[in-house]
């Protein structure tokens, strides 16, 4: 139990540090991209920064989620059964009074 708590805290701190490092790198990259004098080159740099930033931040979210699922051990759990819809036979198409 103690190892799981330590792993959870380490994963949270690691994910937060990775996200912060990505944000710092993206801000520095954006500042450098905007400071380029040539308009076409600036447009390419800002577009690349946007694409790279999206990729990095999505990667951080994926990694944090993946670590949480691995540590908590819910990756192989079965999905709960769907609730029974009591009104499915009563509602007909075109009969909006029963909705």
Secondary structure, DSSP 4 states (H G I P E B T S, - for coil): -HHHHHHHHHHHHHHHHHHHHHHHHHHHHHHHHHT-SSHHHHHHHHHHHHHHHHHHHHHHHHHHHHHHHHHHT-TTPPPPPPPP-TTTTT--TT-GGG-
